[in-house]
């Protein structure tokens, strides 16, 4: 058995790619437009996985855009997506600087949560040992739900 991907439905391709690619740093590796089914599939990989993803050897995030407008309820019901990061403080600062709320700040130097424009909860985990606790993260309160 091989883990292939996690699929999340999105309402707006441009808004979602701005979040997942431009802010979070994922890379588009494949796109499928299905006229008969009236949907678009966009497959994303973490930067370190792009080469392996192009040959089917790395997990992917599949964004599914249905061409007919739909309202999607709370995305948290499936759990969350999780990504290991090189520096939890740096990525959280980059996300905040680009307008993304840090719903659960990395007070412990190890874990943070943000949400996509469609309400998908995303866990960011520090690679290796937790970083030493530091401000402003140490005293930052949770925001919204995560």
N, C-alpha and C positions, 0 to 999 in steps of 0.2 A: 504494500500500500504506500502511496506517495501523496502527501498533502499538496493540493494544486492551487486553490485560491479561496478567498472569502469574497462573497458578492454582496454589495450594498446598492440599493436603488437610489438614484439621484434625481433631483428636479431640474437642475440647470447644469449643463456640461461646462460652460465657461466658469461659472462660480465654483464648481467642484474641482476643476483642474487648477484654478488659481489657488485653492486651498491645498489640495493634495500634492501638487507639483511645485508651484511657486513658493508656497509657505512651508509645507512640511518636508519638501525635498524629494518626493518620489518621482520616478521617471516613467513616462508612457512607453510601453514596449510593443503593444499591439492594439489595433482598433478594428472592430467588425461592425459594418453597417448592414442591417438586415431589413431590406425594403418590404419583403413579404410579411415579416413578423412585426414591422414598424418599431424597431428598437436599435440602439447602438450599444455595443459593449466596448469598454475601454479597459485595458489591462495595464496595471501599474506595478513596478517593482522598486524595492529599496535600491539606492545607488550601488551598494556593494553586491547586489544580486542581479544587476542588469544583464551581464554577460551570460550567467547561468540561466536566467529567465528566458532568454531568447531561444534556448534549446530545451525548454521544458524542465529544467532542473532546479528551479527555485519557486517558492510560493509567491503568489500574485494577489493583488487586490483587483477585483473585477468591479468596475462601476457600470451599472446597468441604467441606461436612460431609455424609458419608454416614451415614444413620440406622442402618444395621447396623454394630455395632462392628467396627473393623478396627485392626490394629497397623501403623503406618507406620514403615518403616525410616528410617535417616539421610536427612534432607532435603537435605544438601549435594550430593548427586549431580547435581542440576540446576544448580548454581552458587549464585547468591545474588540477593537483591533489593538494589537500590541507590537511596538517596535523598539528594538534596542538601539540606543544612541550613544555616541562617543562622549558627549558632555551634556548632561541634563540641563545645566544652567544656561549654557549657550543656546541650545535649541529653544528653550522656554523664552529666553530673552528675544530671540529672533522672531518667534511666533507673536509675542506681545507687541514687539515693534511693528509688526505687520497687521495688527488689529485683532489678533486672536486672543480670546479670554483664556487664561489658565484656570480651569475650573478646580483642579486640585494641585496646588503648587508643590514643587519638589522640596518640601521642608526637610525631608530626611536625606536629601542628596541622592535619592535612589529612584523615586517614582513621581510622575505627574500625569494628569489627565487633561485633555482638551476635547473639544467637540467640533465635528465638521459642520459645514453650513446646513446639512440635512439632519443634524442631531446625533450623528454616530459618535459614540464615545471612543476615544483613542488614548491608550495607555502608552506613556513613554517611560522606558526603563534604562537606567544608567548601565552601561557596559562595565563589567568587572565590579569592583567594590564601590560602595556608595561614596560620593564626594563628601568632604566635610561640610556640615551644615553651615549655611552662609546667608546673610541678608542680601536682598530683601526677602528672599524665599522663606527663611526660617519663621518670620512673623506674619507672612501673608496668609490671609484667610481664604477658605474655599469660596468659590463663586458659582452660583447656580447649582446644577446637578451634574454629576459625572458618572 
